[in-house]
Amino acid sequence: MSLTHELRNDPILGRWVIVTRNSSTSPSDHITEREMPDDPLTCPLCAGKESDTPRVIPDFMSLLRMDGDLNRRGVGMYDKMEGIGASEIIIESPEHFLTPWEMGMEQVTKVFLTYKERILELEKDPRLRYVLISKNYGKAAGASYTHPHSYLIASPIIPKRIKEELDGAKLYYRLKERCIFCDIIHEEERMAERIVLRRNDFVVFCPFAPAFPFEIWIMPRRHNCAFQDVESEELKELGITIITIMDKLKRLLNYPPYNLILHTAPNRIPRRDHWHTLGDDFHWHIEIVPRLINTGFEWTKGFYILTISPEEGAKYLREV
């Protein structure tokens, strides 16, 4: 009798995934062709254009603006508001050909320090509910430029995926009076089979029910809901952690395109009463999703199907 595939439930989102059993796939089955960088002569982020491109600049295609009022209003049964917010590009280096695999610890730490500074500045605006920071590397991951950069969007709404995560964490805390992310760290370290890397301040692992093969979570050991509260020594440790993980991805998956997303607390200033347990129930973290050939795909908007288990993925990453 053949084995059935395995259904797994994500305890934070309540999302189900299918992990295929006895899969014969290996990292080589998921590797994409490495992309070559664009011409620096046409790149608007390159050195030599400093008067036009400071370290943090408005997105050239921004659909949000900081001036004006939200003007929340109803149109019959529907709701709408003005497109208030910030859309920025964080230029990570003046070097056009510098890849994430070649950035040193000092430079990576500076990038994350810039993330922190921008969040601290933007959360002063009570109109803004959430600051979302992400890095897209490679066209398959949605990158508009090959020059090293990150995107920042600050908006008066919380993105749906983040809202689901916040709600799941809040519900878990209401039931158990514990942070679900802290519990996940303890469980992953206890089992050890999905651990990719352990450091003093961070634990890196492939989650139990990921949406994509080789998906990686970087979780701080110190419970803290907001990335902007991270301490300087933790930032340095985070830089080393990111460099180590990037090296593993490079060697295992041949410079893969990927998305890196910072998951942090929403701005608590506008709705302090609503987020009164946020400091206890949420835990900032980073998720890295390689965008690969034969990757997981969503089925009927309810399941994600993975052709390689997180245990296998973690083993390959750990040993590379």
C-alpha positions in Angstrom: 0.0 0.0 0.0 1.4 3.4 -1.0 1.9 6.1 1.5 -0.4 9.1 1.3 1.0 12.6 1.2 1.1 14.6 4.4 -1.1 17.5 5.4 0.4 20.0 7.7 -1.2 23.0 9.5 0.5 26.3 10.1 -0.3 27.1 13.8 0.0 30.9 13.2 -2.1 31.3 10.0 -4.2 28.2 10.2 -3.1 27.5 6.6 -2.7 23.9 5.4 0.0 22.7 3.1 0.7 19.3 1.4 4.1 17.8 1.8 4.7 15.0 -0.7 6.1 11.8 0.7 9.1 9.9 -0.7 9.9 12.7 -3.0 12.9 12.2 -5.3 13.5 15.9 -5.7 16.9 17.3 -4.7 18.2 20.9 -4.6 19.4 20.6 -8.2 15.8 20.0 -9.3 14.9 23.5 -8.0 17.8 25.6 -9.3 17.1 28.4 -11.7 19.6 29.9 -14.2 21.6 32.7 -12.6 20.6 36.1 -13.8 23.2 38.7 -15.0 23.1 42.3 -13.8 21.7 45.2 -15.9 24.0 47.8 -17.5 25.1 50.3 -14.7 25.0 53.1 -17.3 21.2 53.0 -17.3 20.8 52.2 -13.6 19.2 55.1 -11.7 20.5 53.8 -8.4 24.2 53.8 -9.3 27.0 55.9 -7.9 27.5 59.1 -10.0 23.8 60.0 -9.6 24.1 60.9 -5.9 22.2 64.2 -6.4 19.3 62.2 -7.6 19.7 59.1 -5.4 20.5 59.5 -1.7 20.6 56.4 0.3 16.9 56.4 0.9 14.8 57.8 -2.0 11.2 57.9 -3.0 10.1 55.0 -5.2 10.1 56.2 -8.8 6.7 54.5 -9.4 5.2 55.4 -6.0 1.4 55.4 -5.8 1.3 56.8 -2.3 1.9 60.3 -1.0 2.6 61.7 2.4 0.7 65.0 2.0 -3.1 65.2 2.6 -5.7 63.5 4.8 -6.9 59.9 4.8 -10.5 61.0 4.2 -11.9 57.6 5.2 -15.5 57.4 3.8 -18.1 55.0 2.7 -19.6 54.6 -0.7 -22.8 52.7 -0.1 -21.7 49.4 1.6 -18.0 49.9 0.5 -15.1 51.7 2.2 -12.3 53.8 0.7 -9.7 56.4 1.6 -7.0 58.5 0.0 -3.6 56.8 -1.0 -1.6 58.2 1.9 1.7 56.7 2.8 5.4 56.4 1.9 7.0 54.3 -0.8 10.8 54.3 -0.7 13.8 52.5 -2.2 16.7 51.8 0.2 19.9 51.8 -1.8 22.1 49.2 -0.1 25.4 49.9 -1.8 26.9 52.3 -4.4 28.3 49.3 -6.3 26.0 48.2 -9.1 27.5 44.7 -9.5 27.5 43.8 -5.7 25.4 40.8 -5.1 23.8 39.9 -1.7 26.4 37.1 -1.5 29.3 39.5 -1.6 28.1 42.1 0.9 30.2 42.1 4.1 28.9 42.1 7.6 29.4 45.8 8.1 27.4 46.7 5.0 24.6 44.3 5.8 24.4 45.7 9.3 24.2 49.2 7.9 21.3 48.2 5.7 19.3 46.8 8.7 20.2 49.9 10.7 18.6 51.9 7.9 15.5 49.7 8.2 15.3 50.5 11.9 15.8 54.3 11.4 13.1 54.5 8.7 10.6 52.6 10.8 11.3 54.8 13.8 10.8 57.9 11.7 7.7 56.8 9.9 5.8 55.5 12.9 5.7 59.0 14.3 2.9 59.6 11.8 -0.4 58.4 13.3 -1.9 58.0 9.9 0.4 55.1 9.1 -0.5 51.7 10.5 2.3 49.5 9.1 5.8 49.8 7.6 6.6 46.9 5.3 10.2 46.3 4.3 11.2 43.7 1.7 14.0 42.8 -0.5 13.4 41.2 -3.9 16.5 39.7 -5.6 16.1 38.5 -9.2 13.3 39.0 -11.8 11.6 35.8 -10.7 11.2 37.4 -7.3 9.8 40.7 -8.7 13.0 42.8 -8.6 12.8 46.0 -10.7 16.6 46.6 -10.6 19.7 44.5 -10.2 21.4 47.2 -8.2 21.3 46.1 -4.5 18.2 47.7 -2.9 15.2 47.1 -0.7 11.7 48.4 -0.8 9.8 50.2 2.0 6.0 50.8 2.0 4.3 52.6 4.9 0.5 52.6 4.6 -2.6 53.3 6.6 -3.6 49.7 6.4 -1.9 46.5 7.6 -1.2 44.0 4.8 -3.5 41.0 4.9 -0.8 38.4 5.4 0.7 40.4 8.3 -2.8 40.9 9.8 -3.5 37.1 9.7 -0.2 36.5 11.5 -1.0 39.2 14.1 -4.4 37.7 14.7 -3.1 34.1 14.9 -0.5 35.2 17.5 -3.1 37.1 19.5 -5.4 34.2 19.6 -2.7 31.8 20.7 -1.7 34.1 23.5 -5.3 34.5 24.6 -5.6 30.7 24.9 -2.1 29.9 26.4 -0.7 33.2 27.7 2.5 32.5 25.8 4.0 33.9 22.6 3.5 31.4 19.8 6.8 32.4 18.2 8.8 31.7 21.4 7.0 28.3 21.6 8.0 27.6 18.0 11.7 28.4 18.8 11.6 26.0 21.8 10.0 23.3 19.7 12.3 23.7 16.7 15.4 23.5 19.0 14.0 20.5 20.8 13.3 18.6 17.6 16.4 20.0 15.8 15.4 18.4 12.4 14.4 21.7 10.8 17.2 23.8 12.3 19.5 25.4 9.7 21.7 27.5 12.0 22.0 28.4 15.7 23.6 31.6 16.9 23.7 33.4 20.2 20.9 35.8 19.4 19.1 34.1 16.5 17.7 30.7 15.5 17.3 29.9 11.8 15.0 27.1 10.6 12.7 25.9 7.9 9.2 26.2 9.3 7.0 23.2 9.9 4.3 24.1 7.3 6.0 26.4 4.7 4.5 27.7 1.6 7.6 27.2 -0.5 10.6 24.8 -0.6 13.7 26.0 1.3 11.7 28.7 3.0 13.7 30.0 5.9 12.7 31.9 9.1 15.2 33.9 11.1 13.9 34.4 14.7 15.5 36.4 17.5 15.9 34.5 20.7 15.0 37.6 22.7 11.3 38.2 22.8 10.6 41.5 21.1 7.6 42.5 19.0 9.2 45.4 17.1 12.3 45.3 15.0 12.9 49.0 15.6 13.7 48.1 19.3 16.5 45.8 18.3 19.8 46.5 20.0 23.1 47.3 18.3 24.8 44.0 19.2 21.8 42.1 17.9 22.0 44.1 14.6 25.7 42.9 14.2 24.7 39.3 15.0 21.9 39.6 12.5 24.4 40.8 9.8 26.5 37.7 10.4 23.5 35.5 10.4 22.2 36.9 7.1 25.7 36.5 5.5 25.9 32.9 6.6 22.4 32.0 5.2 23.1 33.8 1.9 26.3 31.8 1.5 24.3 28.5 2.1 21.7 29.5 -0.4 24.4 30.4 -3.0 26.2 27.1 -2.7 23.1 25.0 -2.5 20.8 26.7 -5.1 23.3 28.7 -7.3 22.5 32.3 -6.5 18.7 31.9 -6.4 16.2 34.7 -6.8 14.4 35.3 -3.4 12.2 37.5 -1.4 13.2 38.6 2.1 10.4 40.1 4.2 10.7 41.8 7.6 7.8 40.9 9.8 7.5 43.4 12.6 4.8 44.9 14.8 2.3 47.5 13.5 2.4 51.1 14.6 0.8 51.0 18.0 0.3 54.8 18.2 -3.1 55.0 16.3 -4.7 52.0 18.1 -3.1 51.5 21.5 -6.2 49.8 23.0 -6.4 47.3 20.2 -2.7 46.2 20.4 -2.5 46.2 24.2 -1.1 42.6 24.3 1.1 43.0 21.2 4.3 43.3 23.3 3.5 39.9 24.8 2.1 37.9 21.8 4.1 39.0 18.8 7.7 38.4 17.9 9.5 40.1 15.0 11.3 37.9 12.5 12.5 37.6 9.0 11.3 35.2 6.3 13.3 34.3 3.2 11.6 32.6 0.3 13.7 31.4 -2.6 11.8 31.5 -5.9 12.7 28.3 -7.6 11.9 25.9 -10.4 9.4 23.3 -9.4 8.5 25.4 -6.4 5.5 25.0 -4.1 2.2 26.2 -5.7 -1.1 27.2 -4.3 -4.0 24.8 -5.1 -7.6 26.2 -5.1 -6.5 29.0 -2.8 -6.4 26.6 0.2 -3.3 24.4 0.0 0.3 24.9 -0.9 2.0 21.8 -2.3 5.7 21.2 -1.6 7.8 18.6 -3.5 10.5 18.7 -0.9 9.8 18.6 2.9 11.1 21.3 5.3 13.1 18.6 7.1 14.9 17.7 3.8 15.4 21.3 2.9 16.9 22.2 6.3 19.2 19.1 6.1 20.6 20.3 2.8 21.0 23.8 4.0 22.6 22.8 7.3 25.1 20.5 5.7 26.1 22.6 2.7 
